[in-house]
Amino acid sequence: MNYDAILVTSFGGPERPEEVMPFLENVLRGKNIPRERILEVAEHYYQFGGKSPINDQNRQLVAALEAELARHGICLPIYWGNRNWHPMLTDTLRQMKADRIGRALAFVTSAYSSYSSCRQYRQDIAGAQEAVGEGAPVVDKIRAFYNHPGFVEAMVDRVQQALATIPRGRRESAHLICTAHSIPVSMAQTSDYEKQLRETGRLVAEQLGRKQWQLVYQSRSGPASQPWLEPDILDYLRGLKGREGSSDVVIAPIGFVSDHMEIVFDLDTQARDRCAELGLHMVRAQTAGTHPRFISMIRELILERTDENQTRCALGVLGPRPDVCAPDCCPMPKWPAAR
């Protein structure tokens, strides 16, 4: 298939205090999240000047990908559009239409399959196309890449860098904890999200030569009456207190591509405070970000769709995810009424 451009599609985030509440209202529209919970999350952003790091990281990602494509003679312009804050997808697709882009390939900054991490992106792209109207570019989404060698190898290197900060005699016994954004159990039951996360964690731990590791969750936002994936990282850390073994903890956020608010607040602030309270030494591995192997993975995924002779790479037993999702894949969950 021939494409005229690459579209980097991400979650988006505020860049100044006055943008925080409009951004959160975009994110949580239709999800019946209690108002007090929205205000609580807003405070997380205000603690960091009202700015999420995600937009700056996406600018870095775009720049790194532009350089990677240029080095390999791939002449495709890169556009960037977000689901929840500027640059919004509709504005980006409108610019692409003006630039006479007929068909684009979208790289979504989410490695896994679920309603919120895959299908909702596709729905938002479709909504942007409808808003732009006739002449809006056709957009095909790159497959989920949770088990692609480039993603796994980048995360292995990030964890190795984190382990290297622990004195040599204590590294082997350090607790390896992999984290991901929790989602409602009802959403997890209609997707491969949890299975894919466990596979990524297994692949990372295997390449590190570690038999012991734990998948935990963070950043839940729903009402207490709604079950979400567990264990929560703060609860799990408390459970380590008094357990035999190391007092060193390495947290690897395998469920995230870049360091956004769920990383800098939930891990670098809350989890670190919990570890200090419990007498645990915590090291947080970086996300894939602009790791060279991660950037080269994006190029390889682009080539999969533009060159029929390109190998579709995947580690483990689950194989590569299909390019086109089934019509009933990852349906939208029913959100409970707010209380």
C-alpha positions in Angstrom: 0.0 0.0 0.0 1.2 3.5 -0.8 0.9 6.3 1.7 1.4 10.0 1.5 2.1 10.7 5.2 2.5 9.4 8.7 0.1 10.5 11.4 1.4 10.3 15.0 -1.7 10.0 17.2 -1.5 10.4 20.9 -3.5 11.2 24.1 -2.6 14.8 24.5 -2.1 16.9 27.6 -2.4 20.4 29.0 0.5 22.8 28.7 -0.7 25.6 31.1 -2.9 25.7 34.2 -6.0 27.1 32.4 -6.0 24.1 30.1 -6.2 21.5 32.8 -9.9 21.4 33.4 -11.0 21.7 29.7 -8.5 18.9 29.0 -9.9 16.6 31.7 -13.4 17.3 30.6 -12.5 16.1 27.1 -10.9 13.0 28.5 -13.7 12.0 30.9 -16.7 13.1 28.8 -19.4 10.4 29.0 -17.6 8.3 31.6 -19.6 9.5 34.7 -16.5 10.1 36.8 -17.4 11.9 40.1 -16.7 15.6 40.0 -14.5 15.3 43.2 -12.3 12.8 41.4 -11.9 15.1 38.4 -10.8 18.0 40.8 -8.4 15.6 42.5 -6.7 14.6 39.2 -6.6 18.3 38.3 -4.5 18.9 41.4 -1.9 16.4 40.1 -1.4 18.7 37.1 -1.3 21.9 39.1 1.5 20.4 41.2 3.6 20.4 38.0 2.6 23.9 36.9 -0.4 22.7 35.0 1.7 21.1 32.3 1.9 17.5 31.3 5.2 16.3 29.8 3.4 14.2 27.1 3.3 16.9 24.4 7.0 17.8 24.6 7.7 14.0 24.5 5.6 13.7 21.4 7.5 16.6 19.8 10.7 14.7 20.5 9.2 11.5 19.1 8.2 13.2 15.9 11.7 14.8 15.5 13.4 11.4 16.2 11.1 9.6 13.7 11.7 12.3 11.0 15.5 11.8 11.4 15.1 8.0 11.3 13.0 8.0 8.1 15.4 10.5 6.4 18.4 8.3 7.2 16.7 5.4 5.5 15.4 7.3 2.5 11.8 7.2 3.4 10.2 10.4 2.2 7.0 10.7 4.1 5.9 13.9 6.0 4.9 13.4 9.6 1.8 15.0 11.1 0.8 14.9 14.8 -2.7 15.0 16.2 -4.1 14.3 19.7 -7.4 12.8 21.0 -7.9 15.1 23.9 -5.9 18.3 23.5 -4.1 20.5 21.0 -3.0 19.7 18.4 -6.4 18.1 18.0 -6.9 15.3 15.4 -9.6 17.3 13.6 -7.3 20.3 13.1 -4.4 18.0 12.0 -6.6 16.2 9.4 -7.9 19.5 8.2 -4.3 20.6 7.6 -3.5 17.2 5.9 -6.5 17.8 3.6 -5.2 21.2 2.7 -1.8 19.7 2.0 -3.5 17.2 -0.4 -2.7 14.1 1.7 -4.9 11.3 0.4 -3.9 8.4 2.6 -1.9 8.3 5.8 -0.6 5.6 8.2 -1.3 6.3 11.9 1.1 5.4 14.6 -0.8 5.4 17.9 1.3 5.9 21.0 -0.2 2.9 22.7 1.2 -0.6 22.5 -1.8 -2.6 23.6 -5.3 -3.6 22.6 -8.4 -2.4 24.6 -11.2 0.0 24.0 -9.3 3.0 25.4 -5.9 2.1 24.0 -7.0 1.1 20.5 -10.6 1.2 19.4 -11.2 4.7 20.9 -8.3 6.1 18.9 -9.8 4.6 15.7 -13.2 6.1 16.6 -11.7 9.5 17.2 -9.8 9.4 13.9 -13.2 8.5 12.2 -14.9 11.4 14.1 -12.1 13.8 12.9 -12.6 12.6 9.3 -16.3 13.2 9.5 -15.7 16.7 10.9 -13.3 17.5 8.1 -15.8 16.2 5.5 -15.2 15.4 1.9 -11.5 15.1 1.0 -10.4 14.1 4.5 -7.5 11.7 4.2 -8.0 8.0 4.6 -6.2 6.8 7.7 -5.0 3.3 8.4 -3.8 2.4 11.9 -0.5 0.5 12.6 -1.0 -2.7 14.6 -0.5 -3.0 18.3 3.2 -3.6 19.0 3.4 -4.9 22.6 5.5 -7.9 21.5 7.5 -6.3 18.8 11.3 -6.8 19.3 11.9 -3.1 19.1 9.5 -2.3 22.0 10.7 -5.2 24.2 14.4 -4.5 23.6 13.9 -0.8 24.3 12.2 -1.6 27.6 14.9 -4.2 28.5 17.6 -1.6 28.0 15.6 0.9 30.1 15.3 -1.6 33.0 19.0 -2.6 32.7 19.9 1.1 33.0 17.7 1.3 36.1 19.3 -1.8 37.6 22.8 -0.4 37.0 22.1 2.3 39.6 21.7 -0.3 42.3 24.9 -1.6 43.9 26.1 -4.7 42.1 25.7 -7.0 45.1 22.0 -6.1 45.5 20.9 -6.1 41.8 20.0 -9.7 41.5 17.6 -9.7 44.4 15.8 -6.4 43.5 12.1 -6.7 43.0 11.1 -6.1 39.4 7.6 -4.6 39.2 6.0 -3.9 35.8 3.2 -1.3 35.8 0.3 -0.5 33.4 -2.7 1.8 33.5 -5.6 0.0 35.2 -8.8 -0.3 33.3 -12.3 -1.5 34.3 -12.6 -5.3 34.6 -15.5 -5.1 32.2 -13.2 -3.5 29.5 -10.5 -6.0 30.2 -12.9 -8.9 29.7 -13.6 -7.9 26.2 -10.0 -7.3 25.0 -6.6 -8.9 25.1 -5.1 -6.0 27.2 -4.2 -8.0 30.3 -2.9 -11.0 28.3 -0.7 -8.7 26.2 0.7 -6.9 29.3 1.6 -10.3 30.9 3.3 -11.3 27.7 5.3 -8.1 27.5 6.3 -8.4 31.1 7.3 -12.0 30.6 9.4 -11.1 27.5 11.2 -8.3 29.3 11.9 -10.4 32.4 13.0 -13.3 30.3 15.6 -11.2 28.4 16.8 -9.8 31.7 17.2 -13.4 33.0 14.7 -12.8 35.8 12.2 -15.5 36.8 10.5 -13.4 39.5 8.6 -10.3 38.4 5.1 -8.8 39.1 2.5 -7.0 37.0 0.6 -4.4 38.9 -1.7 -1.5 37.9 -1.9 2.2 38.6 -3.9 5.3 37.8 -7.5 4.0 38.2 -10.1 6.7 37.9 -13.5 5.1 38.2 -15.9 5.0 41.1 -15.1 2.6 44.0 -18.2 0.5 43.1 -16.7 -0.4 39.8 -14.0 -3.2 39.8 -10.8 -2.3 38.0 -7.7 -4.4 37.3 -5.6 -5.1 40.4 -3.3 -5.2 42.3 -2.8 -1.5 42.6 0.9 -0.5 42.9 0.6 1.3 46.2 -1.1 -1.7 47.8 1.5 -4.1 46.3 4.3 -2.0 47.6 2.8 -2.1 51.1 2.7 -5.9 50.8 6.4 -6.0 50.3 7.0 -4.6 53.8 8.4 -7.3 55.9 8.7 -9.8 53.1 12.0 -11.6 52.9 14.4 -10.5 50.2 15.6 -7.2 48.8 14.6 -3.7 49.9 15.4 -2.5 46.3 12.4 -2.0 43.9 12.7 -1.4 40.2 9.5 -0.2 38.6 9.2 -0.7 34.8 6.2 1.2 33.3 5.7 -1.2 30.4 2.2 -0.1 29.8 3.3 3.4 28.8 5.2 4.7 25.8 6.2 8.1 27.3 6.4 9.8 30.7 3.1 11.6 31.1 1.2 12.6 34.2 0.5 9.0 35.2 4.2 8.5 35.4 5.4 11.7 37.1 2.7 11.7 39.7 1.5 8.2 40.2 5.0 6.6 40.1 7.6 9.4 40.6 5.6 11.0 43.4 3.1 8.6 45.0 4.9 5.4 44.6 8.2 7.0 45.5 6.7 8.4 48.7 5.2 5.0 49.5 8.6 3.4 49.1 10.2 6.0 51.3 7.5 5.4 54.0 8.2 1.6 53.8 12.0 1.9 53.8 12.2 0.6 50.2 14.8 1.9 47.7 12.9 2.6 44.5 14.4 3.1 41.0 12.0 3.9 38.1 13.0 2.7 34.6 12.4 5.2 31.8 9.6 4.6 29.3 10.5 3.7 25.7 10.3 7.4 24.7 12.8 8.1 21.9 15.0 5.1 22.6 16.8 4.3 19.2 15.4 0.8 19.1 11.9 2.0 19.7 12.2 4.6 16.9 13.6 2.0 14.5 10.6 -0.2 15.4 8.2 2.5 14.2 10.1 2.5 10.9 9.8 -1.2 10.6 6.1 -1.1 11.3 5.7 1.5 8.5 7.6 -0.8 6.1 5.3 -3.7 7.0 2.5 -1.7 5.5 4.4 -0.3 2.5 6.5 -3.3 1.5 4.8 -6.7 1.1 8.2 -8.4 1.5 8.8 -6.9 4.9 8.8 -9.4 7.8 6.1 -9.0 10.5 8.2 -9.2 13.6 6.8 -10.4 17.0 8.3 -12.2 20.0 6.7 -14.9 22.1 3.8 -17.2 21.2 1.0 -14.7 20.5 2.4 -13.6 17.1 1.8 -10.2 15.4 -1.5 -8.5 15.9 -3.6 -8.2 12.7 -3.3 -4.9 10.8 -7.1 -4.5 10.7 -9.1 -5.2 13.9 -12.3 -7.3 13.8 -15.5 -5.2 13.7 -16.5 -6.4 17.2 -13.0 -6.0 18.7 -12.6 -4.2 22.1 -16.2 -2.8 22.4 -17.0 0.3 24.4 -17.7 -0.5 28.0 -20.8 0.6 29.8 -19.8 3.3 32.3 -21.7 3.2 35.6 -23.6 6.2 36.9 -21.5 8.6 39.0 -22.2 8.6 42.7 
